[in-house]
Amino acid sequence: MTMKKLDVLAPLRPHPALEHKLDELAVELTVYCNLKCKMCSVWELKEHGVPFELAKKLLEQARALGATTFTPCGAESFMRKDFLELVEHAHALGYRTQDIVTNGTMINDAHLDRLERCPSVYLHISIDGPREVHDDLRGEGNYDKSVACARECVRRGIRVGLSGVLMRETLQHAFHLIDLAKSVGVREVSFQPFQEEISGPNKDIPRFSLVRTPKERIAARLAELTAYAKDAGVTIFTESMFGVVPDYLATGKRPIPPGGCYLPSKFLLVDFRGHVYPCFFMRTDADRMGNVYEDEITDLWHGVHHKQLQVLALSERCPGCLAACSDVDSFAGKEDEKVVYAPAKGHWREGEAG
């Protein structure tokens, strides 16, 4: 019997994602906010991120690495007086998309005039529900301001979407976001599950959390929401993740896209302290790639540490997450594939779920 010779020394082909160009740069420009939302603790930090000139340099370096999306983040970006100068700089550099999450209450006509000249801008205005629900969480009068901003963006041709958070107080009102989008003329909305990391341990987490809610009830609500949005002609950006949202909300299980997460292979985050991470949820000391006050992001992107973090995510060993900033594309079309779950975080423990 002749044994087939095996070429055991043949090198393994590297995962193609390891050679992917940078696609998106996210920078926490500020953690100041003009609102004090009850379910959020980020506004309590009250600190601006990297200074203007360094922010410009980061945009230039990321663009040279291939980035076409700039995501200013943190709290309310319009709290920075130089924010629109950075938006205009990014647009001039050739960024095709600037995803700006905002509460929409600070944006005036002068801001809109400048945003209108930057077609790369895509505003995502946060709406938690009908006026009474939204204003209870964010402060009286803010619902009308946010909706007025969305209407004016549509009128001016500025790209705009509406973003909602699925939590105990808003799940029953989720259809309102679809109705509002249709009435205003917004074509896309986003729903992401409540995040304990954003809420913080000093908040009334049981008030917002859906832990121990029967998964079947959440799944049924999301199925109704999907059908309702389709009938209304409104796209749900995060719809591909709806299959794993019930487990996340009810039990705290953190999913990893089937086949691994590609986000660290195309994304960099610079937090408000200048620390660099491969995504919003890989943010432990071990995940920190460097600091932009000391390191060049070009070197960090090509560094060994970054490759190690990419491999962890691609081999389904990252901490898992579920948000609008997650690797949404990697969930699309994989509804029937087995999902790997990272260990739950927060106050839920195995065996406690209802």
C-alpha positions in Angstrom: 0.0 0.0 0.0 1.5 3.3 -1.0 1.1 6.2 1.3 0.3 9.6 -0.4 3.1 12.0 0.4 2.0 14.9 2.4 3.7 18.2 2.0 3.6 18.9 5.8 6.0 21.8 5.4 3.9 23.8 3.0 3.2 27.2 4.5 -0.3 28.0 5.5 -2.0 30.7 3.4 -2.6 33.8 5.6 -6.1 34.9 6.2 -6.9 37.6 3.5 -8.2 39.9 6.2 -4.7 40.2 7.7 -3.7 42.2 4.6 -6.8 44.4 4.5 -6.3 48.1 4.2 -7.6 50.3 6.9 -11.2 51.2 6.1 -12.4 53.3 9.1 -10.9 55.6 11.7 -12.9 56.4 14.8 -11.7 59.2 17.1 -13.2 60.1 20.5 -13.0 63.8 19.9 -14.8 64.6 23.2 -16.6 63.1 26.1 -18.4 66.3 26.9 -22.1 66.4 26.2 -24.8 69.0 26.5 -27.3 66.5 27.8 -27.3 64.2 30.9 -29.2 61.2 29.6 -30.3 58.9 32.4 -29.1 55.7 30.8 -25.6 57.0 29.9 -22.5 57.9 32.0 -20.1 59.0 29.2 -21.1 62.7 29.7 -19.8 62.5 33.3 -16.2 62.3 32.0 -16.1 65.9 30.7 -12.9 65.9 28.7 -11.9 66.7 25.2 -9.8 64.3 23.1 -6.7 64.9 21.0 -6.0 68.5 20.0 -6.9 69.9 16.6 -3.5 69.5 14.9 -3.0 66.0 16.1 -6.6 65.1 15.0 -5.8 66.4 11.5 -2.6 64.4 11.4 -4.5 61.2 12.4 -7.0 61.8 9.6 -4.2 62.3 7.1 -2.3 59.2 8.2 -5.4 57.0 8.2 -6.4 58.3 4.8 -2.9 57.2 3.5 -3.5 53.8 5.0 -6.7 53.5 2.9 -9.4 54.8 5.3 -12.5 56.2 3.6 -14.7 56.4 6.7 -14.2 58.8 9.6 -16.3 58.3 12.7 -16.0 61.1 15.3 -17.4 59.7 18.5 -17.3 59.9 22.3 -20.2 62.0 23.5 -21.6 65.0 21.6 -19.1 66.0 18.9 -20.6 69.4 18.4 -19.4 70.4 21.9 -16.0 70.9 20.3 -15.6 74.3 18.7 -13.2 73.0 16.1 -15.4 70.0 15.2 -16.7 71.2 11.9 -13.1 72.2 10.8 -12.1 68.6 11.3 -15.2 67.4 9.3 -14.3 69.8 6.5 -10.6 68.6 6.6 -11.7 65.0 6.4 -14.0 65.7 3.5 -11.1 67.6 1.7 -8.9 64.6 2.2 -11.3 62.3 0.3 -13.2 60.5 3.1 -16.4 59.3 1.5 -18.4 58.8 4.7 -18.3 60.6 8.0 -20.7 58.8 10.4 -21.6 61.4 13.1 -23.8 60.2 16.0 -25.5 63.2 17.6 -28.4 64.1 19.7 -29.2 66.8 17.2 -30.0 69.5 19.7 -27.0 71.7 19.2 -27.0 71.9 15.4 -28.0 75.3 14.1 -28.4 76.8 10.6 -24.7 77.9 10.5 -23.7 74.3 11.2 -26.1 72.9 8.6 -24.7 75.3 6.0 -21.2 73.9 6.5 -22.4 70.3 6.7 -24.4 70.8 3.5 -21.1 71.5 1.7 -19.7 68.1 2.9 -21.6 65.3 1.2 -19.5 62.8 3.0 -21.4 63.6 6.2 -24.0 61.1 7.5 -25.7 62.3 10.7 -27.2 59.7 13.0 -29.7 61.4 15.3 -30.6 59.5 18.5 -34.3 59.1 19.2 -35.4 57.0 22.2 -39.1 56.9 21.5 -42.2 59.1 21.5 -41.8 62.6 23.0 -42.7 61.7 26.5 -40.3 58.7 26.6 -37.4 60.6 24.9 -37.7 63.7 27.0 -37.9 61.7 30.2 -34.6 60.1 29.4 -32.8 63.1 27.8 -34.5 66.3 29.2 -37.6 68.2 28.4 -37.9 69.8 24.9 -35.1 67.7 23.4 -37.3 65.5 21.3 -38.7 68.4 19.3 -35.2 69.8 18.8 -33.9 66.4 17.5 -36.8 65.9 15.2 -36.6 69.4 13.8 -32.9 68.8 13.0 -33.7 65.6 11.2 -36.4 67.4 9.1 -34.1 70.2 8.2 -31.4 67.8 7.2 -33.8 66.0 4.9 -34.9 69.3 3.4 -31.3 70.4 2.7 -30.3 67.0 1.3 -27.9 66.2 4.2 -27.7 62.4 4.7 -29.4 61.5 8.0 -30.6 58.5 9.9 -32.3 57.8 13.2 -30.8 55.7 15.9 -32.6 54.0 18.8 -31.6 51.8 21.7 -33.5 48.7 22.6 -34.1 48.7 26.4 -36.9 48.1 28.8 -38.4 51.5 28.4 -38.2 51.7 24.6 -38.8 48.2 23.2 -42.5 48.7 23.3 -42.2 52.0 21.5 -39.7 50.8 18.8 -42.3 51.2 16.1 -42.3 54.9 16.7 -38.9 55.3 15.2 -40.1 53.7 12.0 -43.2 56.0 11.9 -41.0 59.0 12.6 -38.5 58.1 9.9 -41.3 57.7 7.3 -43.0 61.0 8.3 -39.7 62.9 8.2 -38.4 61.3 5.0 -35.5 59.4 6.6 -34.8 56.2 4.8 -32.7 54.3 7.3 -32.8 53.7 11.1 -30.6 51.7 13.4 -31.5 49.8 16.6 -28.8 48.6 19.0 -29.3 46.8 22.3 -28.8 48.5 25.6 -25.1 48.6 26.6 -24.1 48.3 30.2 -20.7 49.6 29.4 -22.2 52.9 28.2 -24.6 53.1 31.1 -22.0 52.6 33.8 -22.3 50.8 37.1 -23.7 53.8 39.0 -26.9 54.0 36.9 -30.2 52.2 37.5 -29.3 49.3 35.2 -32.4 47.2 36.1 -34.6 50.1 34.9 -33.1 49.8 31.4 -31.9 46.2 31.1 -34.0 43.5 29.6 -32.1 40.7 31.4 -34.5 37.8 32.3 -37.1 39.0 29.8 -38.2 35.9 27.9 -36.2 35.7 24.7 -39.2 34.6 22.7 -41.0 37.9 23.6 -38.0 39.9 22.4 -37.6 37.9 19.2 -41.3 38.3 18.4 -41.1 42.0 18.9 -38.1 42.2 16.5 -39.8 40.1 13.9 -42.8 42.5 14.0 -40.5 45.5 13.8 -38.7 44.0 10.8 -42.0 43.5 8.9 -43.3 46.9 9.9 -40.2 48.6 8.6 -40.3 46.7 5.3 -43.9 47.8 4.8 -43.0 51.4 5.6 -40.1 51.3 3.1 -37.6 52.0 5.9 -34.3 50.1 6.1 -33.0 48.9 9.4 -29.2 49.0 9.3 -28.7 46.5 12.1 -31.4 44.0 11.0 -28.8 41.4 10.2 -28.0 41.2 14.0 -31.6 40.8 15.1 -31.2 37.0 15.3 -28.7 37.3 18.2 -30.2 40.4 19.9 -32.7 38.4 22.1 -29.9 36.3 23.6 -27.8 39.4 24.2 -30.6 41.3 25.9 -32.2 38.5 27.9 -29.0 36.6 29.0 -26.1 38.9 28.4 -24.4 36.5 26.0 -22.1 38.4 23.7 -22.1 37.0 20.1 -19.1 36.8 17.7 -20.0 36.7 14.0 -19.8 33.2 12.5 -16.4 32.8 11.0 -14.9 35.5 13.2 -15.0 39.3 13.4 -13.4 41.3 10.7 -13.6 44.7 12.4 -10.0 44.8 13.8 -8.8 44.1 10.3 -10.3 47.3 8.9 -10.8 49.7 11.9 -8.8 51.7 14.4 -10.1 53.6 17.5 -8.3 56.5 19.1 -9.9 57.2 22.5 -10.1 60.5 24.2 -6.8 59.8 26.0 -5.0 59.0 22.8 -5.0 55.3 23.3 -5.3 53.1 20.2 -7.5 50.0 20.1 -8.7 47.6 17.3 -12.4 48.2 18.1 -14.8 49.8 20.6 -15.1 46.6 22.7 -11.5 45.3 22.7 -10.3 48.0 25.2 -8.4 46.2 27.9 -4.8 47.0 28.7 -3.8 44.0 26.7 -5.7 45.3 23.7 -4.1 48.7 23.7 -1.8 49.0 20.7 -0.2 52.3 21.6 -0.8 56.0 22.1 -0.9 58.6 19.4 1.0 61.1 21.7 4.0 58.7 21.4 3.3 56.4 18.4 2.4 56.8 14.8 -0.8 55.0 13.8 1.0 53.9 10.6 3.4 51.9 12.7 0.7 50.6 15.0 -1.4 49.4 12.0 1.5 47.4 10.6 2.7 46.2 14.0 2.8 42.7 15.4 0.4 43.5 18.2 -2.2 44.5 15.7 -1.8 41.3 13.8 -2.2 39.3 17.1 -5.5 41.2 17.8 -6.7 40.5 14.3 -6.1 36.8 14.7 -8.0 36.7 18.0 -11.0 38.3 16.4 -10.9 36.2 13.2 -10.6 33.0 15.2 -13.7 33.9 17.3 -11.7 34.7 20.4 -12.6 38.3 20.9 -14.8 39.5 23.8 -17.9 39.7 21.5 -20.3 42.6 21.2 -23.5 43.8 19.7 -23.9 47.4 18.7 -24.4 49.5 15.6 -20.6 49.8 15.5 -20.1 46.0 15.5 -19.1 44.1 12.4 -22.7 44.2 11.1 -21.7 43.0 7.7 -20.3 39.7 9.1 -23.7 38.8 10.5 -25.5 39.3 7.1 -26.6 36.1 5.3 -25.4 33.9 8.2 -28.7 33.5 10.1 -28.5 29.7 9.9 -24.9 29.4 10.9 -23.8 28.5 14.5 -23.0 31.6 16.6 -20.1 31.6 19.0 -20.8 33.4 22.3 -18.1 35.1 24.4 -18.6 34.9 28.2 -21.3 37.2 29.5 -20.3 40.5 31.2 -22.2 42.6 33.7 -24.6 41.4 36.3 -25.9 38.3 34.5 -24.4 34.9 35.3 -25.0 31.4 33.8 -28.1 29.9 35.2 -29.7 33.2 36.2 -31.6 33.9 33.1 -35.3 33.4 32.9 
